[in-house]
Amino acid sequence: MTPPTPIEDCRAPPWQDPDMMSIGRGTISRGSKGRLVPTVRAVVNGGGLPKVFGIVVRQLRKERGLSQERLAAAAGIDRAYMGGLERGQRNPSLTTIDRIAVALDLSISEVLAAVERQRQ
């Protein structure tokens, strides 16, 4: 039996193999059963779509003179979650977008149109 080469001695364990990992939101995660999972991020003006959505929600909230806490209560969302949405750290579901739109007295399409305008 031949001795292992220095390269084989330094090889990372399979769960740390870069070919078996994907990078998303600044963290490395393994895919299902070790497969590479592609991560797609929409980068717009230095941030992703959740960031743009958060900027729009903050603008709309401030235009109406609402605090984060009041908007969150009106939408039935936790205040801390609302803060995460506004900072672009959370990716809202359609249900959450609908709740926020209703609390802002807007339609979903009006909120999403504002997001589209902000993206451009």
C-alpha distances in whole Angstrom, upper triangle without the diagonal:
4,7,9,12,15,17,14,15,19,19,22,22,23,27,27,26,29,28,29,32,36,38,42,45,42,40,36,36,33,35,35,32,30,32,33,37,39,42,45,48,51,52,56,57,54,54,53,55,56,57,59,60,61,63,65,66,66,69,71,71,72,75,76,76,74,71,68,69,72,70,67,70,71,68,67,64,63,64,60,59,62,61,57,59,61,58,56,53,54,54,57,57,60,62,62,63,66,67,67,69,72,72,72,75,73,72,68,69,70,68,65,67,68,64,64,67,64,61,63
4,6,9,12,14,12,13,17,17,20,21,22,26,26,24,27,27,28,31,34,37,40,43,41,38,35,35,33,34,35,32,29,31,32,36,38,41,44,46,49,50,54,55,52,52,51,54,54,55,58,59,59,61,63,64,65,67,69,69,71,73,74,75,72,70,66,67,70,69,66,69,70,67,66,63,62,63,59,58,60,59,56,57,59,56,54,52,53,53,56,57,60,61,61,62,65,66,66,68,71,71,71,74,72,70,67,67,69,66,64,66,66,62,62,65,63,59,61
4,6,9,11,10,10,14,15,18,19,21,24,23,22,25,26,27,29,33,35,38,41,38,36,33,33,31,33,34,31,28,30,31,35,37,39,42,44,48,48,52,53,50,50,49,52,52,53,56,57,57,59,61,62,62,65,67,67,68,71,72,72,70,67,64,65,68,66,64,66,68,65,64,61,59,60,57,55,58,57,53,55,57,54,52,49,51,51,54,55,58,60,59,60,64,64,64,66,69,69,69,72,70,69,65,66,68,65,62,64,64,60,61,63,61,58,60
4,7,8,6,7,10,11,14,15,17,21,20,19,21,22,23,26,29,31,34,37,35,32,29,29,27,29,30,28,25,27,28,31,33,35,39,41,44,44,48,49,46,46,45,48,48,49,52,53,53,55,58,58,59,61,63,63,65,67,69,69,66,64,60,62,65,63,60,63,65,62,61,57,56,57,53,52,55,53,50,51,53,50,48,46,47,47,51,51,55,56,56,57,60,61,60,62,65,65,66,68,67,65,62,62,64,61,58,61,60,57,57,59,57,54,56
4,5,5,7,9,10,14,16,18,21,20,18,20,21,23,25,28,30,33,36,33,31,28,29,27,29,31,28,25,27,27,31,32,34,38,39,43,43,46,47,44,44,44,47,47,48,50,52,52,54,56,57,58,60,62,62,63,66,67,67,65,63,60,61,64,62,60,63,64,61,61,57,56,56,53,52,54,53,49,51,52,49,47,45,46,47,50,51,54,56,55,56,59,60,60,62,65,65,65,68,66,64,61,61,63,60,57,59,59,55,55,58,55,52,54
4,5,5,7,9,12,15,17,20,18,17,19,20,22,24,27,28,32,34,31,29,26,27,26,29,30,28,25,27,27,30,32,33,36,38,41,41,44,45,42,42,42,45,45,46,48,50,50,51,54,55,55,58,60,60,61,64,65,65,63,61,57,59,62,60,58,61,62,60,59,55,54,54,50,49,52,50,47,48,50,47,45,43,44,45,48,50,53,55,54,55,58,59,58,60,63,63,63,66,64,63,59,60,61,58,56,58,57,54,54,56,53,50,52
4,5,5,6,10,13,15,17,15,14,16,17,19,20,23,25,29,31,28,26,23,24,23,25,27,25,22,23,23,27,28,30,33,34,38,37,41,42,39,39,39,42,42,43,45,47,47,49,51,52,52,55,57,57,58,61,62,62,60,58,55,56,59,57,55,58,60,57,56,53,51,52,48,47,49,48,44,46,47,44,42,40,41,42,45,46,50,52,51,51,55,56,55,57,60,60,60,63,61,60,56,56,58,55,52,54,54,50,50,52,50,47,49
4,5,5,9,11,12,16,14,13,16,16,18,20,23,25,29,31,29,26,23,24,22,24,26,23,20,22,22,26,28,30,33,35,38,38,42,43,40,40,39,42,42,43,46,47,47,49,52,52,53,55,57,57,59,61,63,63,61,58,55,56,59,57,55,57,59,56,55,52,51,51,48,46,49,48,44,46,47,44,42,40,41,41,45,46,49,51,50,51,54,55,55,57,59,59,60,63,61,59,56,56,58,55,52,55,55,51,51,53,51,48,50
4,6,9,10,13,16,14,14,17,18,19,21,24,26,29,31,29,26,23,24,23,25,27,25,22,24,24,27,29,31,34,36,39,39,43,44,41,40,40,43,43,43,46,48,48,49,52,53,53,55,57,57,59,61,63,62,60,58,54,55,59,57,54,57,59,56,55,52,50,51,47,46,49,47,44,46,47,44,42,40,41,42,45,46,50,51,50,52,55,55,55,57,60,60,60,63,61,60,57,57,59,56,53,56,55,51,52,54,52,49,51
4,6,9,12,14,12,12,14,16,17,18,21,23,26,28,25,23,20,21,20,23,25,23,20,22,22,25,27,28,31,33,36,36,39,40,37,37,37,40,40,40,43,44,44,46,49,49,49,52,54,54,55,58,59,59,57,54,51,52,55,54,51,54,56,53,52,49,47,48,44,43,46,44,41,42,44,41,39,37,38,39,42,44,47,49,48,49,52,52,52,54,57,56,57,60,58,57,54,54,56,52,50,52,52,48,49,51,48,45,48
4,7,9,11,9,8,11,12,14,15,19,20,24,26,24,21,18,19,17,20,22,20,17,19,19,22,24,25,29,30,34,34,37,39,36,35,35,38,37,38,41,42,42,44,47,47,48,50,52,52,54,56,58,58,55,53,50,51,54,52,49,52,54,51,50,47,46,46,42,41,44,42,39,40,42,39,37,35,36,36,40,41,44,46,45,46,49,50,50,52,55,54,55,58,56,55,51,52,53,50,48,50,50,46,46,49,46,43,46
4,6,8,6,6,9,11,11,13,16,17,21,23,21,18,15,15,14,17,19,17,14,16,16,19,21,23,26,28,31,31,35,36,33,32,32,35,34,35,38,39,39,41,44,44,45,47,49,49,50,53,54,54,52,50,46,47,50,48,46,49,51,48,47,43,42,42,39,38,40,39,35,37,39,36,34,31,33,33,37,38,41,43,42,43,46,47,46,48,51,51,51,54,53,52,48,49,50,47,45,47,47,43,44,46,44,41,43
4,6,5,6,10,12,11,12,16,18,21,23,21,18,15,15,13,15,17,15,12,15,16,19,21,23,26,28,32,32,36,38,35,33,33,35,35,36,39,39,39,42,44,44,45,48,49,49,51,53,54,54,52,49,46,47,50,48,45,48,50,47,46,42,41,42,38,37,40,39,35,37,39,36,34,31,32,33,36,37,40,42,41,42,45,46,46,48,50,50,51,54,52,51,47,49,50,47,45,47,47,43,44,47,44,42,44
4,5,5,9,9,8,10,14,16,19,22,21,18,14,13,10,12,14,11,9,11,13,16,18,20,24,26,30,31,35,37,34,32,31,33,33,34,37,38,38,40,43,43,44,46,48,48,50,52,53,53,51,49,45,46,49,47,44,47,48,45,44,41,40,41,38,36,39,38,34,36,38,35,33,30,31,31,34,35,38,39,39,40,43,44,44,46,49,49,49,52,50,49,45,46,48,45,43,45,45,42,42,45,43,40,43
4,6,9,10,7,8,12,14,17,19,18,15,11,10,8,10,12,10,7,11,12,14,17,18,22,24,28,29,32,34,31,30,28,31,30,31,34,35,35,37,40,40,40,43,45,44,46,49,50,50,47,45,41,42,45,43,40,43,45,42,40,37,36,37,34,32,35,34,31,32,35,32,30,27,27,28,31,31,35,36,35,37,40,40,40,43,45,45,46,49,47,46,42,43,45,42,40,43,43,39,40,42,40,38,40
4,6,9,8,8,11,13,16,18,16,13,10,10,9,12,14,13,10,12,12,14,17,18,21,23,27,27,31,32,29,28,27,30,29,30,33,34,34,36,39,39,39,42,44,44,45,48,49,49,47,44,41,42,45,43,40,43,45,42,41,38,36,37,34,32,35,34,30,32,34,31,29,26,27,28,31,32,35,37,36,37,40,41,41,43,45,45,46,49,47,46,42,43,45,42,40,42,42,38,39,41,39,36,39
4,5,5,7,10,13,16,19,17,15,11,11,9,12,14,13,9,11,10,13,15,17,21,22,26,27,30,32,29,28,27,30,30,31,34,35,35,37,39,40,41,43,45,45,47,49,50,51,48,46,43,44,47,45,42,45,47,44,43,40,38,39,36,34,37,36,32,33,35,32,30,28,29,29,32,33,36,38,37,38,41,42,42,44,47,47,47,50,48,47,43,44,45,42,40,42,42,38,39,41,39,36,39
4,5,5,8,10,13,16,14,12,9,10,9,11,14,14,11,11,9,12,13,14,18,19,23,23,27,29,26,25,24,27,27,28,31,32,32,34,37,37,38,40,42,43,44,46,48,48,46,44,41,42,45,43,40,44,45,42,41,38,37,38,34,33,35,34,30,31,33,30,27,25,27,26,30,31,34,36,35,36,39,40,40,41,44,45,45,47,45,44,40,41,42,39,37,39,39,35,35,38,36,33,35
4,6,8,11,14,18,17,15,11,11,10,10,13,13,9,9,7,10,12,14,17,19,23,24,27,30,27,26,25,27,28,29,31,33,33,35,37,38,39,42,43,44,45,47,49,50,47,46,42,44,46,44,42,45,46,43,42,39,39,39,36,34,36,35,32,32,34,32,29,27,28,27,30,31,34,36,36,36,39,41,40,42,45,45,45,48,46,44,40,41,42,40,37,39,39,36,35,38,36,33,35
4,7,10,13,17,16,14,10,9,6,7,10,9,6,6,5,8,11,13,17,19,23,24,28,30,28,26,25,27,27,28,31,32,32,35,37,37,38,41,42,43,44,47,48,48,46,44,41,42,45,42,40,43,44,40,40,37,36,37,34,32,34,34,30,31,33,31,28,26,26,25,29,29,32,34,34,34,37,39,38,40,43,43,44,46,44,43,39,40,41,39,36,38,39,35,35,38,36,33,35
4,7,10,13,12,10,6,6,5,6,10,11,7,7,5,7,9,10,14,16,20,21,25,27,24,23,21,23,23,25,27,28,29,31,33,34,35,37,39,39,41,43,44,45,42,41,37,39,41,39,36,39,41,37,37,34,33,34,31,29,31,30,26,27,29,27,24,22,23,22,25,26,29,31,31,31,35,36,35,37,40,40,41,43,41,40,36,37,38,35,33,36,36,32,32,35,33,30,33
4,7,10,10,8,6,6,6,7,11,13,10,9,6,6,6,7,10,12,16,17,21,23,21,19,18,20,20,21,24,25,26,28,30,30,31,34,35,36,38,40,41,42,39,38,34,36,38,36,34,37,38,35,34,31,31,32,28,26,28,28,24,24,26,24,21,19,20,19,22,23,26,29,28,28,32,33,32,34,37,37,37,40,38,36,33,33,35,32,29,32,32,28,28,31,29,26,29
4,7,6,6,5,6,9,10,14,16,13,13,10,9,8,7,10,10,14,15,18,20,17,16,15,17,18,18,21,22,23,25,27,28,29,31,33,33,35,37,38,39,37,35,32,33,36,34,31,35,36,33,33,29,29,29,26,24,26,25,21,22,23,21,18,16,17,17,21,22,25,28,26,27,30,31,30,32,35,35,35,38,36,35,31,32,33,30,28,30,30,26,26,29,27,24,26
4,5,6,6,8,10,11,15,17,16,15,12,10,9,6,8,8,11,12,16,18,15,13,12,14,14,15,18,19,19,21,23,24,25,27,29,29,31,33,35,35,33,32,28,30,32,30,28,31,32,29,29,26,25,26,23,21,22,21,18,18,20,17,15,13,14,13,17,19,22,24,23,23,27,28,27,28,31,31,31,34,32,31,28,28,30,26,24,27,26,22,23,26,23,21,24
4,6,8,10,13,15,18,21,19,18,16,13,12,9,10,8,11,11,14,16,13,11,10,12,12,12,15,16,16,18,21,21,22,24,26,26,28,30,32,32,30,28,25,27,29,27,25,29,30,27,27,24,23,23,20,18,19,18,14,15,17,14,11,10,11,12,16,18,21,23,21,21,25,26,24,26,30,29,29,32,30,30,26,27,28,25,23,25,24,21,22,24,21,19,22
4,7,10,13,15,19,21,19,19,16,15,14,11,12,11,14,13,16,17,14,13,13,16,15,15,18,20,19,21,24,24,24,27,29,29,30,33,34,34,32,30,27,29,32,30,28,31,33,30,30,26,25,25,22,20,22,20,17,18,19,16,14,12,14,15,19,22,25,27,25,25,29,29,28,30,33,32,32,35,34,33,30,31,31,28,26,29,27,24,25,27,24,22,25
4,6,10,13,16,18,16,16,14,13,13,11,13,13,16,16,20,21,18,16,15,18,17,17,21,22,21,23,26,26,27,29,31,31,32,35,36,36,34,32,28,30,33,31,29,32,34,31,30,27,25,26,22,21,23,21,18,19,21,18,16,14,15,16,20,22,25,27,25,26,30,30,29,31,34,34,34,37,35,35,31,33,33,30,28,31,30,26,27,30,27,25,28
4,7,10,13,15,13,13,11,11,12,10,14,14,18,18,22,23,20,19,18,20,20,20,24,25,24,27,29,29,30,33,34,34,36,38,40,40,37,35,32,33,36,34,32,35,36,33,33,29,28,29,25,24,26,25,21,22,24,22,19,17,18,18,22,24,27,29,27,28,32,32,31,34,37,36,37,40,38,37,33,35,36,32,30,33,32,29,30,32,30,27,30
4,6,10,12,10,11,9,9,11,10,14,15,19,20,23,25,23,20,19,21,20,22,25,25,25,28,30,30,31,34,35,35,37,39,40,40,38,36,32,33,36,34,31,34,36,33,32,29,28,29,25,23,26,25,22,23,25,23,20,18,18,18,21,22,26,27,26,28,31,31,31,33,36,36,36,39,38,36,33,34,35,32,30,33,33,29,30,33,31,28,31
4,7,8,6,7,7,7,10,11,15,17,21,22,26,28,26,24,22,23,23,25,28,28,28,31,33,33,34,37,38,38,40,42,43,44,41,39,35,36,39,37,34,37,38,35,34,31,30,32,28,26,29,29,25,26,28,26,24,21,21,21,24,24,27,29,28,30,33,33,33,36,38,38,39,42,40,38,35,36,38,35,32,35,35,32,32,35,33,31,34
4,6,5,5,5,5,9,10,14,16,20,22,26,29,26,24,22,23,23,25,27,27,28,31,33,33,34,37,38,38,40,42,43,44,41,40,36,37,39,37,34,37,38,34,34,31,31,32,29,27,29,29,26,26,29,27,24,22,21,20,23,23,26,28,27,29,31,32,33,35,37,38,38,41,39,37,33,34,36,34,31,34,35,31,31,35,33,30,33
4,5,6,8,8,11,13,16,19,23,25,29,31,29,27,24,25,25,27,30,29,30,33,34,34,36,39,39,39,42,44,44,45,43,41,37,38,40,38,35,37,38,35,34,31,31,33,30,28,30,31,27,27,31,29,26,24,23,21,24,23,26,28,28,29,32,33,33,35,37,38,39,41,40,38,34,35,37,35,32,36,36,33,33,37,35,33,35
4,6,9,10,14,16,20,22,26,28,32,35,33,30,28,29,28,31,33,33,34,37,38,38,40,42,43,43,46,48,48,49,46,45,41,42,44,41,39,41,42,39,37,35,34,36,34,31,34,34,31,31,34,33,30,27,26,25,28,27,30,31,32,33,35,36,37,39,41,42,43,45,43,41,38,39,41,39,36,39,40,36,37,40,39,36,39
4,7,9,12,15,18,21,25,27,30,33,31,29,27,28,28,30,32,33,33,36,38,38,39,42,43,43,45,47,48,49,46,44,41,42,44,42,39,42,43,39,38,36,35,37,34,31,34,34,30,31,34,32,29,26,26,25,28,28,31,32,32,34,36,37,38,40,42,43,44,46,44,42,38,39,41,39,36,39,40,36,36,39,38,35,38
4,6,9,12,16,19,22,25,28,31,29,27,25,26,26,29,31,31,32,35,36,36,38,41,41,42,44,46,47,48,46,44,40,42,44,41,39,41,42,39,38,35,35,37,34,31,34,34,30,30,33,31,28,26,25,24,27,27,29,31,31,32,35,36,37,38,41,42,42,44,42,40,37,37,39,37,34,37,38,34,34,37,36,33,35
4,6,9,13,16,19,21,25,28,26,24,22,23,24,26,28,29,30,32,34,34,36,38,39,40,42,44,45,46,44,42,39,40,42,40,37,40,41,38,37,34,34,35,33,30,32,32,28,28,31,29,26,24,24,22,25,25,28,30,30,31,34,35,35,37,39,40,41,43,40,39,35,35,37,35,32,34,35,31,31,34,33,30,32
4,6,10,13,16,19,22,25,23,21,19,20,21,23,25,25,26,29,30,31,33,35,36,36,39,40,41,43,40,39,35,37,39,36,34,37,38,34,34,31,31,32,30,27,29,29,25,25,28,26,23,21,20,19,22,22,24,27,27,27,30,31,31,33,36,36,37,39,37,35,31,32,34,31,28,31,32,28,28,31,30,27,29
4,6,10,13,15,19,22,21,19,16,18,19,21,22,23,25,27,28,29,31,33,34,35,37,38,40,41,39,38,34,36,38,35,33,36,37,33,33,31,31,32,30,27,28,28,25,24,26,24,21,20,20,18,21,21,23,26,26,26,29,31,30,31,34,35,35,37,35,33,29,29,31,29,26,28,29,25,25,28,27,24,26
4,7,10,12,16,19,17,15,13,14,15,17,19,20,21,23,24,25,27,29,30,31,33,35,36,37,35,34,31,33,35,32,30,33,34,30,31,28,28,29,26,23,25,25,21,20,22,21,17,16,16,15,18,18,21,24,23,23,26,28,27,28,32,32,32,34,32,30,27,27,29,26,23,26,26,22,22,25,24,20,23
4,7,9,13,16,15,13,10,11,13,15,16,17,19,21,22,23,25,27,28,29,31,32,34,35,34,33,30,32,33,30,29,32,32,29,30,27,28,28,26,23,24,24,20,19,21,20,16,16,16,14,16,17,19,22,22,21,24,26,25,26,30,30,30,32,29,28,24,24,26,23,20,22,23,19,19,22,20,17,19
4,6,9,13,11,9,6,8,10,11,13,14,16,17,19,20,22,23,25,26,28,29,31,32,31,30,27,29,31,28,27,30,30,27,28,25,26,26,24,21,21,21,18,16,18,16,13,13,13,12,15,16,18,21,20,19,23,25,23,24,28,28,28,30,27,26,22,22,24,21,18,20,20,16,16,19,17,14,17
4,6,10,10,8,5,6,9,10,10,12,14,15,16,18,20,21,22,24,26,27,29,30,29,29,26,29,30,27,26,30,29,26,28,25,26,26,24,21,21,21,18,16,17,16,12,14,14,12,15,16,18,21,20,18,22,24,22,22,26,27,26,28,25,24,20,20,21,18,15,17,17,13,13,15,14,10,13
4,7,6,5,4,7,10,9,10,12,14,14,16,18,19,20,22,24,25,26,28,30,29,28,26,29,30,27,27,30,30,28,29,26,27,26,24,22,22,21,18,17,17,15,12,14,15,14,17,19,20,24,22,20,24,25,23,24,28,28,26,29,26,25,22,22,22,19,17,18,17,14,13,15,13,10,12
4,5,5,6,7,10,9,8,11,13,12,13,16,17,17,19,22,22,23,26,27,27,26,24,28,29,26,26,29,29,27,29,26,27,26,24,22,21,20,18,16,16,14,12,15,16,15,17,20,20,24,22,20,23,25,22,22,26,26,24,27,24,24,21,20,20,17,15,15,14,11,11,12,9,6,8
4,6,8,10,12,9,8,12,13,12,13,17,17,16,19,21,21,22,25,26,26,26,24,27,29,26,26,30,30,28,30,27,28,26,25,23,22,20,19,17,16,14,13,16,17,17,19,22,23,26,24,21,25,26,23,24,27,27,25,27,25,25,23,22,21,19,17,17,15,12,12,12,9,7,9
4,7,10,12,9,10,13,13,12,15,18,17,18,21,22,22,24,27,27,27,26,24,27,29,26,26,30,30,28,30,27,27,25,23,22,21,19,17,16,15,13,12,14,16,16,19,22,24,26,24,22,26,27,24,25,29,28,26,29,27,27,25,24,24,21,19,20,18,15,15,16,12,11,12
4,7,8,6,7,10,11,10,13,15,15,16,19,20,21,23,25,26,25,24,21,24,26,24,23,27,27,25,26,23,24,22,20,19,18,16,14,13,12,10,8,10,13,13,15,18,20,23,20,19,23,24,21,22,26,25,24,27,25,25,22,22,21,18,17,18,16,13,14,15,12,10,13
4,6,5,7,9,10,11,13,15,16,17,19,20,22,23,25,26,25,24,21,24,26,23,22,26,26,23,25,22,22,22,20,18,17,16,14,12,12,11,8,10,11,10,13,15,17,20,18,16,20,21,19,20,24,24,23,25,23,23,19,19,20,17,15,16,15,12,12,14,12,10,13
4,5,5,6,9,10,11,12,14,15,17,18,20,21,23,24,23,23,20,23,24,21,20,24,24,21,23,20,21,21,19,17,16,16,13,11,11,11,8,10,10,8,10,13,14,17,15,13,17,18,16,17,21,21,20,22,20,19,16,16,16,13,11,13,12,8,10,12,10,8,12
4,5,5,6,9,10,10,12,14,15,16,18,20,21,22,21,20,17,20,21,18,17,21,21,18,19,17,17,17,16,13,12,12,10,7,8,8,5,7,7,6,8,11,13,15,13,11,15,16,14,15,19,19,18,21,19,18,15,16,17,13,12,14,13,10,12,14,12,11,15
4,5,5,6,9,10,11,12,14,15,17,18,20,21,20,19,16,19,21,18,18,21,22,19,21,18,18,17,16,14,13,12,10,8,7,6,4,7,8,9,11,14,16,18,15,14,18,18,16,17,20,20,19,22,20,20,17,18,18,14,13,15,13,10,12,14,11,10,14
4,5,5,6,9,10,11,12,14,16,17,19,20,19,19,17,20,21,18,18,22,22,19,22,19,20,19,18,16,14,14,12,10,9,9,7,11,11,11,12,15,16,18,16,13,17,18,15,15,19,19,17,20,18,18,15,15,15,11,10,12,10,6,9,10,7,7,10
4,5,5,6,9,10,11,12,14,15,17,18,17,17,15,18,18,15,15,19,18,16,18,16,17,16,16,14,12,12,11,8,7,9,7,10,10,9,9,12,12,14,12,9,13,14,11,12,16,15,14,17,15,15,12,13,12,9,8,11,9,6,9,11,9,9,13
4,5,5,6,9,10,10,12,14,16,16,15,14,12,15,16,13,13,17,17,15,17,14,15,14,13,11,9,9,8,5,4,6,5,9,9,9,10,13,14,16,12,11,14,14,11,13,16,15,14,17,16,17,14,16,15,11,11,14,11,9,12,13,11,12,15
4,6,5,6,9,10,11,12,14,15,15,14,13,16,17,15,15,19,19,17,20,17,18,16,16,15,12,11,11,9,6,7,8,11,12,13,13,17,17,19,16,14,17,17,13,14,18,16,14,18,16,17,16,16,15,11,12,13,10,8,12,12,8,10,13
4,5,5,6,8,10,11,13,14,14,15,13,17,17,14,15,18,17,16,19,17,18,17,17,16,13,13,13,10,8,11,10,14,14,14,13,16,16,17,14,12,14,15,11,11,15,14,12,14,13,14,13,13,11,8,9,10,7,6,10,9,7,10,13
4,5,5,6,9,10,11,12,11,12,10,13,13,10,11,15,14,12,15,13,15,13,14,13,9,10,11,8,6,10,10,13,13,13,11,14,14,15,12,10,12,12,8,9,12,11,9,12,11,13,12,13,11,8,10,12,9,9,13,13,11,13,16
4,6,5,6,9,10,10,9,9,8,12,12,10,12,15,15,14,17,15,15,13,14,13,10,9,11,9,6,9,11,13,14,15,14,17,18,18,15,13,16,15,11,12,15,13,11,14,14,16,16,17,15,12,14,15,12,11,15,15,12,15,18
4,5,5,6,9,10,10,11,11,15,15,12,15,18,17,16,19,18,19,17,18,17,13,13,15,13,9,12,13,17,17,18,17,20,19,20,17,15,17,17,13,13,16,14,11,14,13,16,16,16,13,11,13,14,10,11,14,13,11,14,16
4,6,5,6,9,9,11,11,14,13,10,13,16,14,14,17,16,18,16,18,17,13,14,16,13,11,14,15,18,18,18,16,18,18,18,15,13,14,14,10,10,12,11,7,10,10,13,13,14,11,9,12,12,9,11,14,13,12,15,17
4,5,5,6,5,7,8,11,9,7,10,13,12,12,15,14,15,13,15,15,11,12,14,12,10,14,15,18,17,18,16,19,18,18,15,13,15,13,10,10,12,9,7,11,11,14,15,16,14,11,15,16,13,14,17,17,15,18,21
4,5,5,6,7,9,12,11,10,13,15,15,15,18,17,18,15,17,17,14,13,16,15,12,14,17,19,19,21,19,22,22,22,19,17,18,17,13,14,16,13,10,13,14,17,18,19,16,14,17,18,14,16,19,18,16,19,21
4,6,8,10,12,15,14,12,15,17,16,17,20,20,21,18,20,20,16,17,19,17,14,17,19,22,22,23,21,23,23,23,20,18,19,18,14,14,15,13,10,12,13,16,17,18,15,13,17,16,13,15,18,16,15,19,21
4,6,9,11,13,11,10,14,15,13,14,18,18,19,17,20,20,16,17,20,18,15,19,20,23,22,23,21,23,22,21,19,17,17,16,13,12,13,11,8,10,12,15,17,18,15,14,17,18,15,17,20,19,18,22,23
4,7,10,12,10,10,13,14,13,15,18,18,19,16,19,19,16,16,19,18,15,18,21,23,23,24,22,25,24,23,21,19,20,18,15,15,16,13,11,13,15,19,20,22,18,17,20,21,18,20,23,22,20,24,26
4,7,8,6,6,10,11,10,12,15,14,15,13,15,16,13,13,17,15,13,17,19,21,20,22,20,22,22,21,18,17,17,15,12,13,14,10,9,12,14,18,19,21,18,16,20,21,18,19,23,22,21,24,26
4,5,5,6,8,10,11,12,14,13,13,10,12,14,11,11,14,14,12,15,17,19,19,21,19,22,22,21,18,17,19,16,13,15,16,12,12,15,17,20,20,23,21,18,21,23,20,20,24,23,21,24,27
4,6,5,6,9,10,11,12,10,10,7,9,10,7,7,11,11,9,12,14,15,15,17,16,19,20,18,15,15,17,14,11,14,15,12,12,15,17,19,19,22,20,17,19,21,19,19,22,23,20,23,26
4,6,5,6,9,10,10,9,8,5,9,10,8,9,12,13,12,15,17,17,17,19,17,19,21,19,15,16,17,14,12,15,15,12,13,16,18,21,21,24,22,19,22,24,22,22,26,26,24,26,29
4,5,5,6,9,10,10,10,8,12,13,10,12,15,15,14,17,19,20,19,20,18,20,20,18,15,16,16,13,11,14,13,9,11,13,16,19,19,22,20,18,21,23,21,22,25,25,24,26,29
4,5,5,6,8,8,10,8,12,11,8,10,13,12,12,15,16,18,16,17,15,17,17,15,12,12,13,10,8,10,10,7,8,11,13,15,16,19,17,14,18,20,18,18,22,22,21,23,26
4,5,5,6,5,6,5,9,8,6,9,11,11,11,14,15,16,14,16,13,15,16,14,10,12,13,9,8,11,11,8,10,13,15,17,16,20,19,16,18,21,19,19,23,24,22,24,27
4,5,5,6,7,7,11,11,10,12,15,14,15,18,19,19,18,19,16,17,18,15,13,14,14,10,10,13,12,9,12,14,16,18,18,22,21,18,21,24,22,22,26,27,25,28,31
4,6,8,10,10,14,13,11,14,17,15,16,19,20,21,19,19,16,17,17,14,12,13,12,8,8,10,9,5,9,10,13,15,16,19,18,16,19,22,20,21,24,25,24,26,29
4,5,9,10,13,11,9,13,15,13,14,17,18,18,16,16,13,13,13,10,8,9,9,5,5,8,7,5,9,11,12,13,13,17,16,14,17,19,18,19,22,23,22,24,27
4,7,9,12,11,10,14,15,14,16,18,19,19,16,16,13,14,14,11,9,11,11,7,9,12,11,9,12,14,16,17,16,20,20,17,20,23,22,21,25,26,25,27,30
4,6,9,7,7,10,11,10,13,15,16,15,12,14,11,12,13,11,8,11,11,8,9,12,12,10,13,16,17,18,16,20,20,17,19,22,21,20,24,25,24,25,28
4,6,5,6,9,10,11,13,14,15,14,12,14,13,14,16,14,11,14,15,12,12,16,16,14,16,19,20,21,20,23,23,20,22,25,23,22,26,27,25,26,30
4,5,5,6,9,10,11,12,14,14,13,15,14,16,18,16,13,15,16,13,12,16,16,14,15,19,20,21,20,24,23,20,21,24,22,21,25,26,24,25,29
4,5,5,6,9,10,11,12,11,11,14,13,16,19,17,14,16,18,16,14,18,19,17,18,21,22,24,22,25,24,21,22,25,23,22,25,26,24,25,28
4,5,5,6,9,10,11,9,8,10,10,12,15,14,11,13,15,13,12,16,17,15,17,20,20,21,19,22,22,18,19,23,21,19,23,24,22,23,26
4,5,5,6,9,10,10,9,11,10,13,15,14,10,11,14,11,9,13,15,12,13,17,17,18,17,20,19,15,17,20,18,17,20,21,19,20,24
4,5,5,6,9,9,9,12,12,15,18,17,13,14,17,15,13,16,18,15,16,19,20,21,20,22,21,17,19,21,19,17,21,22,19,20,24
4,5,5,6,5,5,9,10,13,16,16,13,14,17,16,14,17,19,17,18,21,21,22,20,22,21,18,18,21,19,17,20,22,19,19,23
4,5,5,6,5,7,7,11,13,14,10,10,14,13,11,13,16,15,15,18,18,18,16,18,18,14,14,17,16,13,17,18,16,16,20
4,5,8,8,10,10,14,16,16,13,12,15,15,11,14,17,15,14,18,17,18,17,19,17,14,15,17,14,13,16,17,14,15,19
4,6,8,10,12,16,18,19,15,15,19,18,15,17,20,19,18,22,21,22,20,21,20,17,17,19,17,14,17,18,15,16,19
4,6,7,10,13,16,17,14,13,17,17,15,17,20,19,18,22,20,21,18,20,19,15,15,18,16,13,15,17,14,14,17
4,7,10,13,16,17,14,15,18,18,16,19,22,21,21,24,23,23,20,22,22,18,18,21,19,16,19,20,18,17,21
4,6,10,13,14,11,12,15,15,14,16,19,18,19,22,21,21,18,20,20,17,16,19,18,15,18,20,18,17,21
4,7,10,12,9,10,13,14,13,15,18,18,19,21,20,19,16,17,18,15,14,17,17,14,16,19,17,16,20
4,7,8,6,6,10,10,10,12,15,15,16,18,17,16,13,15,16,13,12,16,16,13,16,19,17,17,21
4,5,5,6,9,10,11,12,14,15,17,18,17,15,12,14,16,14,13,17,17,15,17,20,19,19,22
4,5,5,6,9,10,10,12,14,15,16,14,12,9,11,14,12,11,14,16,14,16,19,19,19,22
4,5,5,6,9,10,11,12,14,15,14,12,10,13,15,13,13,17,18,17,19,22,21,22,25
4,5,5,6,9,10,11,12,14,13,13,10,14,15,12,13,16,16,15,18,20,20,20,24
4,6,5,6,9,10,11,12,11,10,7,10,11,8,9,12,13,12,14,17,16,17,20
4,5,5,6,9,10,10,9,8,6,9,11,9,10,14,14,14,16,19,19,20,23
4,5,5,6,9,10,10,10,9,13,13,11,13,16,16,16,19,21,20,22,25
4,5,5,6,9,9,9,9,12,11,9,11,14,13,13,17,18,17,19,22
4,5,5,6,5,6,6,9,8,6,9,12,11,12,15,16,16,18,21
4,5,5,6,7,8,11,11,10,13,15,15,16,19,20,20,22,25
4,5,8,10,11,14,13,11,15,17,16,17,20,21,20,23,25
4,5,9,10,13,10,9,13,14,13,14,17,18,18,20,23
4,7,10,12,10,10,14,15,14,16,19,19,19,22,24
4,7,8,6,7,10,11,11,13,15,16,17,19,21
4,5,5,7,9,10,11,13,14,16,17,19,21
4,5,5,6,8,10,11,12,14,15,17,19
4,5,5,6,9,10,10,12,14,15,17
4,6,5,6,9,10,11,12,14,16
4,5,5,6,9,10,11,13,15
4,5,5,6,9,10,10,13
4,5,5,6,9,10,11
4,5,5,6,9,10
4,5,5,6,9
4,5,5,7
4,5,6
4,5
4
